[in-house]
Amino acid sequence: MFSSKESFQKAFLKKLEMTYGKSFSESTVRDQYHTLGNMVREYISSNWIATNERNRNSNTKQVYYLSIEFLLGRLLGQNLLNLGIRDVVEQGLGELGISIEDMEEVEADAGLGNGGLGRLAACFLDSLASTNLPGHGFGIRYKHGLFEQKIVDGFQVELPEQWLRHENSWEVRKSDQAVEVGFWGEIESYCERGRLQFRHIDGETITAVPYDIPIIGFSNETVNTLRLWNAEPSSFPIYKDVMEYKRETEAVSEFLYPDDTHDDGKILRLKQQYFLVSASLQNIVNSHRKTYGTLLNFHEKVAIQINDTHPVLAIPELMRILLDEEKIGWDEAWSITTQTISYTNHTTLSEALEKWPVHIFKPLLPRIFMIIEEVNERYCKELWERYPGDWTKIEHMAIIAHGLVKMAHLAIVGSYQVNGVAKIHTEILKEREMKDFYEVYPEKFSNKTNGITHRRWLLKANSQLSSLISETIGDEWVQHPQLLSRLNEYAYDNSFKERLEYVKKEKKLALAQIIKEKNGIVIDEHSIFDVHVKRLHAYKRQLLNVLHIMYLYNRLKEDSNFSIHPRTFIFGAKASPGYYYAKKVIKLINSLADKVNNDPQTSHLLKVIFLENYRVSLAEKVFPAADVSEQISTASKEASGTGNMKFMMNGALTVGTLDGANVEICEEIGEHNMFLFGLKAEEVLHYNRNGGYRSYDYYHHDKRIKQVMEQLINGFFPHSYDSFEPIYDSLLMQNDEYYVLRDFASYVMAHEQINEAYQNKPKWFEMSTINIAQSGYFSSDRTIKEYADHIWNIKPTNRVQHS
Ligand SMILES: *Cc1c(COP(=O)(O)O)cnc(C)c1O
């Protein structure tokens, strides 16, 4: 049906009629979108089945990626692209007068994630399928993804996100594979064949029903699976109100927690974590048992990656199944478990390390808690043998201590591999945050620098740039992204660079059009598009960017000799609803936008735009249009960052600190091809340890800082007279925890360099070309290969065998 545009058109019109009982002329774009979506899903169904069969029958090891978040975005466009049928469909629809872009806009983002961690999981799925690896995702089918952000009077307002309001063409409900997950209740012990056994009684069960989403490989026949669990009521406990039970049950897959850094200590969150883990493990075990009839070889045939500590209960859950259901002895069960599970750490922020109070944990998950207690006891005994008498150390490293269960400690002890997500992050883990553990288990630790799928972030998001690249160096880079390096020699080719500039201009015009529609502001496509998009967090320092813009504005107002190349500062960021400070910064950005955009004296040189509701589909329009990428976290705080890679791959130049994967970006392109500034991680860590930083000194000794700081509280922003006092206080009274004032001067200089560099277009696009050429390393295909080779020990399966 996709072999030619004629046969596609025929099939499409027929399907539309049959599904909606309408003629084409009566149909809406939504009808048309769902028709096409369903056609694509049906089209891949035989490959999906074949991939599953291949996995079942080939006895090859399978990888399961467990993640509380999957930030997929839209699927239609990527699926058409990966299947190689985008052109046929576009032409076929075009002749019917339908624009494929309009159709794609109908699809709601699958926004089941907060930011980088969830998007990484989505990029990994694409890379697993596209490199023919037998790797699948397990997550939760939240009814509401990350909230929809509206800006009202400059404030963030959160609306419940509704991606399932209309039918979802991509999911298939598999009721027959539902499993039961047990909470609460008591643990009963009994004796069986001379061994003490345990069973869970009087618990409350929730049914986990899988919804499968096909993950379609690029230009191969692989279709892997993302399985999302839906929470539904099962057998009703009689003593409970049925409606209340139903509500409580469904709440488990109702909302994604809108926070990726704070442990908010919500019992529902722990329920979600166990729900995901237990359903997934039961499912994996069941299918393994079906194939092999035993779990003794489980670790040889299954690798489970846990994305941060949210799914860490996979460790005690696998133990529970092996001990209580399979009746395997402790030592063997532990050996199987610790050869199956590996753990990715995503942060060194101590407030983000999950710790659960025992008084919450133990009644909710009584058997899991018992198992963790036993793991802890045996592990502490080992520590005692290694460090006899050193109670402080043992207490510090314990899994359960002071009434808390420490999830990261459980993850390290129960995994065979622990990885950080960028070089500097892994080094900080080994040398500081997890030093004690690194001493005991040095062989477990390794680095796997994050990546992004170039198929979404270049091929799909920027087809114009992709075409230019392919016309210049051939298209082998699509299969082997490191071949983008062939572009290096074109860094000095003026005709190439003029074409690159032209593509950038087109993408800037497209974004300017969106901004005009959404924000009602006309921006100059000749201005430098300076973009800061990511979750709003103090450590990501959107505030540093804001203070710099205020400084530029002041200079322009006061110094008639001062001029700059026109600059458009573009922000996009959601703040966690309970994160007071972050919301203040959003209000500040919007107040600043009001101020500078409406000043006729400066508005031709300086504009500030806040893009509402930053998400994957918007991100795809932003990265290609960026000239400058803001990656300005306090050094040592950003584990990796992946936004930085998307910008680089689209030819933006980075202004950044040596933090996270900025370090590897710098290694790839050299520091003369980016704008580095600010404290180094070492220096930040030194300040943190030994003190010696006084923000007050910077306030007093730098007139520029003093002025912008005072403007936060002196009525410079009309109508928000005292609303920025908390920001002012955080910088001065609380000594500026993120070294914003410390890095201010250095940041101003970096921006002066940017302003100057942009005057020399051939030089600018030389740098831009080198960024693109060196971005292949950051394809998640490379990252996934490293996981496959060094952690999972799996190889690509051959394509479907045609016999
Ligand atoms: C890539 C991405 C992120 C992560 O951005 P960072 O700059 O690495 O924090 C967050 N949200 C969306 C929608 C993304 O596409």
The ligand as a Tripos MOL2 file, in Angstrom:
@<TRIPOS>MOLECULE
LIG
   15    15     1     0     0
SMALL
NO_CHARGES

@<TRIPOS>ATOM
      1 C1         16.7730   17.2440   24.8540 C.3       1 LIG1
      2 C2         15.6220   17.6820   25.6510 C.ar      1 LIG1
      3 C3         15.7760   17.9900   27.0050 C.ar      1 LIG1
      4 C4         17.1140   17.9360   27.7050 C.3       1 LIG1
      5 O1         17.7360   19.1860   27.5740 O.3       1 LIG1
      6 P1         19.0360   19.5880   28.4400 P.3       1 LIG1
      7 O2         19.4610   20.8680   27.8390 O.co2     1 LIG1
      8 O3         20.0260   18.4980   28.2330 O.co2     1 LIG1
      9 O4         18.5890   19.7210   29.8410 O.co2     1 LIG1
     10 C5         14.6850   18.4280   27.7140 C.ar      1 LIG1
     11 N1         13.4760   18.5490   27.1290 N.ar      1 LIG1
     12 C6         13.2840   18.2690   25.8210 C.ar      1 LIG1
     13 C7         11.9300   18.4390   25.2330 C.3       1 LIG1
     14 C8         14.3430   17.8240   25.0450 C.ar      1 LIG1
     15 O5         14.1550   17.5300   23.7480 O.3       1 LIG1
@<TRIPOS>BOND
     1     1     2 1
     2     2     3 ar
     3     2    14 ar
     4     3     4 1
     5     3    10 ar
     6     4     5 1
     7     5     6 1
     8     6     7 2
     9     6     8 1
    10     6     9 1
    11    10    11 ar
    12    11    12 ar
    13    12    13 1
    14    12    14 ar
    15    14    15 1
@<TRIPOS>SUBSTRUCTURE
     1 LIG1         1 GROUP 0 **** ****
